Amino acid sequence: MKIYKLLFFLFAFIGFHSCAEYVGNGEDNGGGSDDTPNNPEFVARLVQSEAKYVGDTFEFIALLNGVNVTETTTFRVNGTNIEGHTYIPFRADEHSVIATKDDYTASFRFDVLPQEEPGEN
């Protein structure tokens, strides 16, 4: 009777071990999806708002794998670091933004229009 118990546990051990090997034993086979931590997605963009003219406040947002990381991201507008994540332009032009968080970098551009004169439509 003892030998049967021993054989049963031996077969059970081999069975469990082979199942663990079959599923990859926690190893990545390179076929993962893009939302895995191995392929992080860092995106920075302009927040949709009414801002479009010189003197308006433009707000930026940064997302890492869909999580808002704006508060811990550094933004550079036209090559100059800015405080926080808002920018008030003083000239009409195309502006470039580079957002950096740890080893991640994203960039985008936005246009600023000249300030409207009263009575213009």
C-alpha positions in Angstrom: 0.0 0.0 0.0 2.9 2.3 0.7 4.3 1.9 -2.7 1.0 3.0 -4.3 1.0 6.2 -2.3 4.6 6.9 -3.2 3.8 6.3 -6.9 0.7 8.5 -6.7 2.7 11.4 -5.3 5.4 10.9 -7.8 3.0 11.0 -10.7 1.2 14.0 -9.2 4.5 15.8 -8.8 5.5 15.1 -12.4 2.0 16.1 -13.7 2.1 19.5 -11.9 5.7 20.1 -13.0 4.8 19.4 -16.6 1.9 21.8 -16.4 4.1 24.5 -15.1 6.5 24.0 -18.0 3.7 24.0 -20.5 2.5 27.5 -19.5 6.0 28.9 -19.8 6.9 28.9 -16.1 6.4 32.7 -15.9 8.7 33.4 -18.9 7.8 35.9 -21.6 7.7 34.3 -25.0 7.7 37.6 -26.9 4.0 37.4 -27.9 2.7 39.7 -25.3 0.3 42.6 -26.0 1.3 46.2 -26.2 -0.2 47.1 -22.8 2.2 44.9 -20.8 4.8 46.6 -18.6 7.5 45.4 -21.1 6.0 47.8 -23.8 5.0 50.9 -21.9 3.2 53.7 -23.7 4.0 57.2 -22.8 1.8 59.9 -24.4 1.7 63.7 -23.9 -0.8 66.0 -25.5 -2.6 69.3 -25.2 -5.8 69.2 -23.0 -8.8 70.2 -25.1 -9.9 73.6 -24.1 -10.9 77.0 -25.4 -7.2 78.2 -25.4 -6.0 79.2 -28.9 -4.7 82.7 -28.7 -1.6 84.6 -27.3 -2.2 85.1 -23.6 -4.5 82.1 -23.2 -3.5 79.3 -20.7 -2.7 76.0 -22.5 -2.7 72.9 -20.4 -0.8 69.7 -21.0 -1.4 66.1 -19.9 0.9 63.1 -19.8 -0.3 59.4 -19.6 1.8 56.3 -19.0 -0.1 53.2 -19.9 -3.3 55.2 -19.6 -2.5 56.5 -16.1 -2.3 60.2 -15.6 1.4 61.1 -14.6 1.2 64.8 -15.4 2.2 65.9 -11.9 5.5 64.0 -12.1 6.3 64.9 -15.8 8.7 67.6 -16.9 7.5 69.7 -19.8 9.7 71.8 -22.1 8.2 74.3 -24.5 10.4 75.5 -27.4 13.4 74.1 -25.5 12.7 75.8 -22.2 11.6 74.0 -19.0 8.3 75.3 -17.6 6.9 75.1 -14.1 4.0 72.7 -13.8 1.9 71.7 -16.8 0.4 74.9 -18.0 1.9 77.5 -20.5 0.8 81.0 -21.4 2.4 81.9 -24.8 3.5 85.5 -25.5 3.8 85.1 -29.3 1.7 83.6 -32.1 3.5 80.7 -33.7 3.8 76.9 -33.7 5.1 75.7 -30.4 6.8 72.4 -29.7 6.5 70.5 -26.4 8.7 67.7 -25.1 7.4 65.8 -22.1 9.8 63.7 -20.0 9.2 61.2 -17.2 12.0 59.0 -16.0 13.3 57.3 -19.2 10.2 58.1 -21.3 9.9 61.0 -23.7 7.0 62.2 -25.9 6.5 65.3 -28.0 3.8 67.2 -29.8 3.2 70.6 -31.4 0.4 73.1 -31.2 -0.4 76.4 -32.9 -1.1 79.7 -31.1 -3.0 82.4 -32.9 -2.6 86.2 -32.6 -4.9 87.8 -30.1 -8.2 88.9 -31.5 -8.9 92.6 -31.7 -12.3 93.7 -30.3 -14.9 93.7 -33.0 -13.2 91.0 -35.1 -15.2 87.9 -36.0 
